[in-house]
Amino acid sequence: MFKVLVRAFFGQFFASELVTSEMQLHRAMVGPLALLITPAVLAPFQLISAFEMVAIRFPQLLDPMTRVVATIFITYSMVSIGVLAAVMWDSLSFDRRDAMVLGPLPLGGSTVVSAKIAALGLLLLVTAVSMNLPMAALFSMTAGNHKSTIGVVRHFVAHMTTTLCAATFIFCLLVALRALIGSLAGRRVAVASILRFLLFSAMLCFIVFVPTALNISQGGRRRPAQLHMLGIPPWSPTNWFLGLYEWIRGSDAGAEWAAAGKQALAFTATMVGVAIAMTIAGYRRQLQLALTPSASTGRLGSARIPRAIAWLFVFADRTARSVSRFILTTLARSSPQQVTIAINAALGLTIVVGALLRANGDITQLMRPRTAVLWIPFMLTYWVAVGLRASFFVPAELPAAWSFRFNAPTRSTAYWSAVRASAIGFLLPLALLFDAPLVLLIGARAAAWNALVVASVVLVLGETIALTVNFIPFTRPYEPGHARLRTRWPLYFIGLFVFAFWPARAAMWTGGDPNGMLHIAEAFLAAAFVLELVGRWRARTWSMDPAEEFVEESTINVLDIGMVVPGVSQS
């Protein structure tokens, strides 16, 4: 029974509405690992020539360079395992449904909890080893090319031990946090969404901008090579694990590295114990919650403002109001949709960070209106809109879609109206939130006029999204290959200019003049009005799929508890 539970919990990490077969489950497991392993494999190859040049011409810089690169790889291990944990956030701990299913079964609590902990350990082992083993093997040979075999082996052991400890520390931290949040009433989904956005942003920024962190410039005859070290604060956990790395590798200043290395081991062991304790406490807490009705309205409350904004656009249509509330409530409570939006929002933040880095450390450039500053809310809002549209194609609780097919009108313009209202209601609060930091950069007056333009752009984005969706979101199976990134990336690139770059550039040209900003907003409002007319005309062809076309075998999710267990007679 323990093995059955471990296998069920491990498969739960990759289960979703998009996975309908064992083969697709394997692809869902391999895909994220392949994405994270690729940078780890390519990075050591790119460093071969740099290490050769430093080892031959400036050997005194070899150890500092090794520490810089080791810090980068340690950080990558921590960030990547954090991204995987964020994607699988809902499965990191027990929830109310787990307690309701497993509680009545003749299973001891220790068996259930130990199986969950074993599944978490297996997930950590598979992902951490898969990401760090190729990186450790390649980097140890690259950095230890001019060392003895023992030196290369110690380098490999130091790299594997350190990166695994760093990954374990972050993974256990997120497991403990998930168990703590799951045991508390309130806005659990909002916390998960923020964590995902931050981790995805850190991952993308790390992959895109880490090559500039290690800048080796070859000097002249009398000038040595220049190595720009990473500006990492002393309190960063990466310093602990760098100390462990140097301690195992046998670097100089052994006492100092040994102290930091012991701290890394102590903090990692402590976090493992905390994660185990929180998992045990979380299961007991969920057993208690399963016996009482839930009175929390946190998930519905998290969509209160978007629903109020959407109501302004559909208040006269009861069907549209119901569909828009369904869409916004699903966005507030469904994890797969939030992951899609968080990934795209992180991509937008990466572009913003890249543009701001062109200031070369000159903070004064951020304090005056320029395109890289004014386009921050436009860029973030645009990529959130891209993620929002993509999330509409991700199913959520497909059996619930039957209620629309049996109870909703077969043909109605309310579906288009609900999608438009939901998109605007979801995007507008976020867009104004993205514009708020500009108050500190360019002043309250300029930020307010910029917010007016941002709001008009949101209206056009909402109308555009409604034109490209001809079904009720989340209610139909996912179409494989629908994203078609190979063929549609030019459209996203053009949209980047239409909804982000050009509005910011036009706002900068006005010089903050209110009349100029009003003209820009009026232009987008006119475009929204035209799209509104086109959408209403096109919405006449919208129809709900007949129920008989949505034929799907009724399935029951089980834990394979009825399978043949060795040593148990089947009578």
C-alpha positions in Angstrom: 0.0 0.0 0.0 2.9 2.4 0.7 4.2 1.9 -2.8 0.8 2.5 -4.3 0.4 5.8 -2.4 3.9 7.0 -3.3 3.2 6.3 -7.0 -0.1 8.1 -6.7 1.3 11.1 -5.0 4.2 11.3 -7.5 1.8 11.2 -10.4 -0.2 13.9 -8.8 2.6 16.4 -9.3 2.2 16.1 -13.1 -1.6 15.5 -13.3 -3.8 18.1 -15.0 -6.7 18.5 -17.4 -4.1 18.6 -20.2 -2.8 15.1 -19.4 -5.2 12.4 -20.7 -2.9 9.4 -21.1 0.2 7.8 -19.7 2.3 8.9 -22.6 1.3 12.5 -22.2 2.1 12.2 -18.5 5.6 11.2 -19.4 5.9 14.1 -21.7 4.7 16.4 -19.0 7.4 15.1 -16.7 10.2 15.3 -19.3 9.3 18.7 -20.8 10.1 21.0 -17.8 13.3 19.0 -17.0 14.5 19.3 -20.6 13.9 23.1 -20.5 15.9 23.5 -17.3 18.7 21.1 -18.2 19.5 22.8 -21.5 21.1 26.0 -20.0 23.0 23.9 -17.5 24.5 21.8 -20.3 25.4 24.7 -22.6 26.8 27.1 -20.0 30.0 25.1 -19.3 30.8 24.8 -23.0 30.7 28.6 -23.3 33.2 28.9 -20.5 35.9 26.7 -21.9 37.8 29.4 -23.8 37.5 31.9 -20.9 38.9 29.4 -18.4 41.7 28.5 -20.8 42.7 32.1 -21.3 42.6 32.9 -17.5 44.5 29.7 -16.6 47.3 30.4 -19.1 47.7 34.2 -18.9 46.3 35.1 -15.4 46.4 32.0 -13.2 45.9 34.2 -10.1 42.3 34.9 -11.3 41.4 31.2 -11.7 40.0 30.7 -8.2 38.0 34.0 -8.1 36.6 33.1 -11.5 35.7 29.6 -10.4 33.9 31.1 -7.4 31.9 33.5 -9.5 30.8 30.8 -11.9 30.0 28.4 -9.0 27.8 31.1 -7.5 26.0 31.4 -10.8 25.4 27.6 -11.0 24.3 27.4 -7.3 21.8 30.2 -7.9 20.6 28.5 -11.0 20.0 25.3 -9.1 18.0 27.2 -6.4 15.9 29.2 -8.9 15.1 26.2 -11.2 14.0 24.0 -8.4 11.9 26.9 -7.1 10.2 27.2 -10.5 9.4 23.5 -10.5 8.0 23.7 -7.0 5.9 26.8 -8.0 4.4 24.9 -11.0 3.5 22.0 -8.7 2.5 24.2 -5.9 -0.9 22.6 -5.3 0.6 19.2 -5.0 3.4 20.0 -2.6 1.2 19.5 0.5 -2.1 17.9 1.4 -5.3 19.8 0.6 -8.9 19.3 1.7 -9.7 16.9 -1.1 -6.8 14.6 -0.2 -8.1 14.5 3.4 -11.6 13.7 2.2 -10.5 10.9 0.0 -7.8 9.3 2.2 -9.3 10.0 5.6 -12.2 7.4 5.5 -9.9 4.7 4.1 -8.4 2.1 6.5 -4.9 3.7 6.3 -2.8 4.9 9.1 -1.9 8.6 9.2 1.8 7.7 9.4 1.5 5.6 6.2 -0.1 8.5 4.3 2.3 11.1 5.5 5.4 9.0 4.9 4.2 8.2 1.4 3.8 11.9 0.7 7.2 12.7 2.1 8.7 9.9 0.0 7.1 11.2 -3.1 8.4 14.7 -2.4 11.9 13.3 -1.9 11.7 11.4 -5.1 10.6 14.4 -7.0 13.4 16.5 -5.5 16.0 13.7 -6.2 14.9 13.3 -9.8 14.8 16.9 -10.7 17.8 18.1 -8.8 20.1 15.3 -10.0 18.9 15.6 -13.6 19.6 19.4 -13.6 22.9 19.4 -11.7 24.7 16.2 -12.8 25.5 17.3 -16.4 26.5 20.7 -15.2 28.7 19.3 -12.5 30.5 16.9 -14.8 31.1 19.4 -17.5 32.1 22.3 -15.2 34.5 20.2 -13.2 36.4 19.2 -16.3 36.3 22.8 -17.6 37.5 24.5 -14.4 39.9 21.6 -13.5 41.4 21.2 -16.9 44.9 22.2 -15.5 44.5 20.2 -12.3 45.1 16.7 -11.2 42.5 13.9 -11.4 41.9 14.2 -7.7 41.3 17.9 -8.1 38.7 17.3 -10.8 37.0 14.7 -8.7 36.9 17.0 -5.7 35.5 19.7 -7.9 32.8 17.4 -9.1 31.9 16.2 -5.6 31.8 19.8 -4.4 29.6 20.9 -7.2 27.1 18.1 -6.8 26.9 18.3 -3.0 26.5 22.1 -3.0 23.9 22.3 -5.7 21.9 19.5 -4.3 22.0 21.1 -0.8 20.9 24.4 -2.3 18.1 22.8 -4.2 17.0 20.9 -1.1 17.0 24.1 1.0 14.7 26.0 -1.5 12.5 23.0 -2.1 11.9 22.3 1.6 11.3 26.0 2.2 8.5 26.1 -0.4 7.1 22.8 0.9 6.9 24.2 4.4 5.4 27.5 3.1 2.8 25.6 1.1 1.8 23.5 4.1 1.6 26.6 6.3 -0.5 28.5 3.7 -2.7 25.5 3.1 -3.5 25.3 6.8 -4.6 28.9 7.0 -7.8 30.4 5.8 -7.6 33.3 3.4 -6.2 34.2 0.1 -4.0 31.2 -0.6 -4.3 31.5 -4.4 -3.0 35.1 -4.4 0.1 34.1 -2.5 0.8 31.2 -4.9 0.3 33.5 -7.9 2.8 36.0 -6.5 5.3 33.3 -5.8 5.0 31.9 -9.2 5.4 35.3 -10.9 8.5 36.1 -8.8 10.1 32.7 -9.4 9.4 32.7 -13.1 10.7 36.2 -13.4 13.9 35.3 -11.5 14.4 32.3 -13.8 14.0 34.2 -17.0 16.1 37.1 -15.8 18.8 34.7 -14.7 18.9 32.9 -18.1 18.8 36.1 -20.1 21.1 38.4 -18.1 23.6 36.0 -16.4 26.1 36.2 -19.3 26.7 39.8 -18.4 27.4 38.9 -14.8 30.8 37.4 -15.8 32.6 39.9 -17.9 36.2 39.0 -18.7 38.0 41.6 -20.7 41.5 41.0 -21.9 43.9 43.8 -21.0 47.0 45.0 -22.7 50.6 44.1 -22.2 50.7 45.7 -18.7 47.1 45.5 -17.7 45.7 42.2 -16.4 42.4 40.8 -17.4 39.5 42.4 -15.5 37.0 40.1 -13.7 33.8 41.8 -12.6 32.5 39.9 -9.5 28.8 39.5 -8.7 27.5 42.0 -6.2 25.8 39.5 -3.8 24.9 40.8 -0.4 26.5 39.0 2.6 23.1 37.8 3.9 22.3 35.8 0.7 22.0 32.0 1.2 24.2 31.6 -1.9 27.2 32.7 0.3 26.6 29.8 2.6 26.6 27.2 -0.2 29.6 28.9 -1.9 31.4 28.3 1.4 30.4 24.7 1.3 31.6 24.5 -2.3 35.0 25.9 -1.5 35.3 23.9 1.7 34.8 20.6 -0.1 36.9 21.7 -3.0 39.8 22.4 -0.6 40.3 26.1 -1.5 42.4 28.6 0.5 41.2 30.3 3.6 39.8 27.0 4.8 38.6 28.1 8.2 36.4 30.8 6.7 34.9 28.5 4.1 34.5 25.7 6.6 32.3 28.0 8.8 30.1 29.0 5.9 29.9 25.4 4.8 28.8 24.2 8.2 26.1 26.9 8.2 24.9 25.7 4.8 24.6 22.1 6.1 22.9 23.2 9.3 20.4 25.4 7.6 19.6 22.7 5.0 19.1 20.0 7.7 16.9 22.4 9.7 14.8 23.2 6.7 14.3 19.5 5.9 13.1 19.0 9.4 10.7 21.9 9.2 9.3 20.7 5.9 8.6 17.2 7.3 7.0 18.7 10.5 4.8 21.1 8.4 3.8 18.2 6.2 2.6 16.2 9.2 0.9 19.1 10.7 -0.7 20.0 7.4 -2.3 16.6 7.0 -3.8 16.7 10.5 -5.1 20.2 9.8 -6.7 19.1 6.5 -8.3 16.2 8.2 -10.0 18.7 10.6 -11.0 21.0 7.7 -12.5 18.0 5.8 -15.0 17.4 8.6 -16.3 21.0 8.7 -17.9 23.1 6.0 -15.7 25.8 4.5 -16.9 29.3 5.4 -14.0 31.1 3.7 -14.7 33.4 0.8 -11.1 34.2 0.1 -11.0 32.8 -3.3 -14.2 34.5 -4.4 -13.2 37.6 -2.7 -9.9 37.7 -4.6 -12.0 38.3 -7.8 -14.3 40.9 -6.2 -12.7 43.9 -8.0 -12.5 42.3 -11.4 -16.1 41.1 -11.1 -17.2 44.6 -10.2 -15.5 46.1 -13.3 -16.9 43.4 -15.5 -20.4 44.0 -14.2 -20.2 47.6 -15.7 -20.0 46.1 -19.2 -22.6 43.3 -18.8 -25.0 44.6 -16.1 -28.0 44.4 -18.5 -27.4 40.8 -19.6 -28.0 38.1 -16.9 -26.3 35.4 -19.1 -23.3 37.5 -19.7 -23.0 38.3 -16.0 -23.1 34.6 -15.1 -20.5 33.7 -17.6 -18.2 36.5 -16.7 -18.4 35.6 -13.0 -17.6 32.0 -13.9 -14.5 33.1 -15.9 -13.2 35.4 -13.3 -13.8 33.0 -10.4 -12.0 30.3 -12.3 -9.1 32.5 -12.8 -9.0 33.3 -9.1 -9.0 29.6 -8.0 -7.5 27.5 -10.8 -3.8 26.8 -10.7 -3.2 25.9 -14.4 -4.6 29.2 -15.6 -2.5 31.2 -13.1 0.7 29.4 -14.2 0.1 30.4 -17.8 -0.5 34.0 -16.9 2.5 34.1 -14.5 4.9 32.7 -17.2 3.8 35.4 -19.7 3.9 38.2 -17.1 7.4 37.1 -16.1 8.4 37.3 -19.8 7.2 40.9 -19.8 9.1 41.7 -16.6 12.3 40.3 -18.2 12.0 42.6 -21.2 11.4 45.6 -18.8 14.5 44.7 -16.7 16.5 44.4 -19.9 15.5 47.8 -21.0 16.2 49.4 -17.6 19.6 47.8 -17.5 20.6 50.0 -20.4 20.8 52.8 -17.9 24.2 51.3 -16.9 23.6 52.0 -13.2 22.6 55.6 -13.7 19.6 56.0 -11.5 18.9 59.5 -12.7 17.8 58.1 -16.0 14.9 56.3 -14.3 13.7 59.5 -12.8 12.7 61.2 -16.1 10.2 60.2 -18.7 11.7 57.9 -21.4 10.4 55.0 -23.3 12.0 52.4 -21.0 10.2 53.9 -18.0 6.8 54.9 -19.5 6.3 51.5 -21.2 6.6 49.5 -17.9 2.8 49.3 -17.3 2.1 48.9 -21.1 4.6 46.0 -21.4 3.5 44.1 -18.3 -0.2 44.6 -19.2 0.4 43.3 -22.7 2.1 40.1 -21.7 -0.5 39.5 -19.0 -3.1 39.8 -21.7 -1.2 37.3 -23.8 -1.2 34.9 -20.9 -4.8 35.6 -20.1 -5.9 34.6 -23.7 -3.7 31.5 -23.6 -5.3 30.5 -20.2 -8.7 30.6 -21.8 -7.7 27.5 -23.9 -6.6 25.6 -20.7 -9.5 23.5 -19.5 -10.6 23.6 -15.9 -12.8 20.8 -14.5 -14.1 19.7 -17.9 -17.1 17.7 -16.4 -18.5 21.1 -15.1 -18.8 22.2 -18.7 -21.8 20.1 -19.1 -23.8 22.6 -17.1 -23.3 25.2 -19.9 -24.3 22.8 -22.6 -27.5 21.8 -20.9 -28.6 25.0 -19.3 -27.1 27.9 -21.3 -28.6 29.2 -24.6 -27.3 27.5 -27.7 -26.7 30.8 -29.5 -26.2 34.1 -27.8 -24.0 37.2 -28.0 -23.7 37.1 -24.3 -20.7 34.8 -24.5 -18.7 37.3 -26.5 -19.8 40.1 -24.1 -18.7 38.0 -21.1 -15.3 37.3 -22.5 -14.7 41.0 -23.3 -15.9 42.1 -19.9 -13.9 39.5 -18.1 -10.7 40.4 -19.9 -11.1 44.1 -19.2 -12.1 43.4 -15.6 -9.0 41.2 -15.1 -6.5 43.5 -16.9 -7.6 47.0 -15.7 -6.7 46.6 -12.0 -3.4 45.0 -12.8 -2.6 47.7 -15.4 -3.3 50.5 -12.8 -1.2 48.6 -10.3 1.7 48.4 -12.8 1.4 52.1 -13.4 1.5 53.0 -9.6 5.3 52.8 -9.2 5.7 55.5 -11.9 4.5 57.9 -9.2 7.9 57.6 -7.6 9.8 57.8 -10.8 8.1 60.6 -12.9 5.7 62.2 -10.4 2.0 61.7 -9.6 0.7 64.0 -12.3 2.6 62.4 -15.2 1.8 58.9 -13.8 -1.9 59.8 -13.7 -2.0 60.9 -17.3 0.0 57.8 -18.3 -2.6 55.7 -16.4 -5.3 57.2 -18.5 -3.6 56.0 -21.7 -2.9 52.6 -20.1 -6.7 52.2 -19.3 -7.6 53.0 -22.9 -5.1 50.4 -24.1 -6.7 47.9 -21.8 -10.0 48.5 -23.5 -8.5 47.7 -26.9 -6.8 44.6 -25.5 -10.0 43.3 -24.0 -11.8 43.8 -27.3 -9.0 42.1 -29.2 -9.0 39.1 -26.9 -12.8 38.7 -27.3 -12.4 38.7 -31.1 -9.9 35.8 -31.0 -12.0 33.6 -28.6 -15.2 32.0 -29.9 -16.1 29.7 -27.0 -16.6 30.0 -23.3 -13.2 29.8 -21.7 -12.1 26.7 -19.7 -15.0 24.6 -21.0 -13.6 22.6 -23.8 -10.6 20.1 -24.0 -7.3 21.6 -24.9 -6.4 21.5 -28.6 -2.8 20.1 -29.0 -0.5 22.5 -30.8 -3.0 25.4 -30.5 -0.3 27.8 -29.4 1.6 27.5 -32.7 4.4 29.7 -31.5 6.4 28.9 -34.7 3.9 30.7 -36.8 2.3 33.2 -34.5 5.3 34.8 -32.9 5.3 37.7 -35.5 1.8 38.6 -34.3 3.0 38.8 -30.7 6.0 40.8 -31.9 3.7 43.3 -33.7 1.4 43.4 -30.7 4.4 44.4 -28.6 4.8 47.5 -30.7 1.1 48.3 -31.0 0.2 47.9 -27.3 3.5 48.7 -25.5 6.2 50.5 -27.5 4.2 52.9 -29.6 1.9 54.1 -26.8 4.9 54.8 -24.6 6.7 56.5 -27.4 3.7 58.7 -28.2 3.3 59.6 -24.5 7.0 60.6 -24.4 6.6 62.8 -27.5 3.8 64.7 -25.8 6.2 65.7 -23.1 3.5 65.1 -20.4 1.1 67.6 -22.1 -2.5 66.8 -21.0 -3.9 67.6 -24.4 -1.5 65.2 -26.1 -2.2 62.4 -23.6 -5.9 62.9 -24.1 -5.5 62.6 -27.9 -3.6 59.3 -27.4 -6.4 58.0 -25.2 -9.0 59.1 -27.6 -7.3 57.3 -30.5 -7.3 54.0 -28.5 -10.9 54.6 -27.4 -11.9 55.0 -31.1 -10.1 51.8 -31.9 -11.9 50.1 -29.1 -15.2 51.4 -30.4 -14.5 50.0 -33.9 -13.5 46.6 -32.4 -16.7 46.7 -30.3 -18.8 47.0 -33.5 -16.9 44.2 -35.2 -17.2 42.0 -32.1 -20.9 42.5 -31.8 -21.4 41.7 -35.5 -19.2 38.6 -35.2 -20.8 37.5 -31.9 -24.0 36.7 -33.8 -22.4 33.5 -35.0 -21.3 32.4 -31.5 -23.0 29.2 -30.4 -22.6 26.7 -27.7 -21.5 23.3 -28.9 -24.3 20.7 -28.7 -24.1 18.4 -25.8 -23.7 15.3 -28.0 -20.5 16.8 -29.5 -18.9 17.0 -26.1 -18.8 13.2 -25.6 -16.3 12.1 -23.0 -16.2 8.9 -21.1 -17.1 9.3 -17.5 -14.0 8.7 -15.5 -13.3 8.3 -11.8 -9.9 9.2 -10.4 -8.7 6.5 -8.1 -5.5 5.7 -6.3 -5.1 2.2 -7.7 -5.9 0.8 -4.3 -7.8 -2.0 -5.9 -4.7 -3.4 -7.7 -3.2 -6.7 -6.8 -0.9 -6.3 -3.8 1.7 -9.0 -3.1 0.9 -11.1 -0.1 -2.8 -10.3 -0.1 -5.2 -13.0 -1.3 -7.9 -11.9 -3.8 -11.1 -13.7 -3.2 
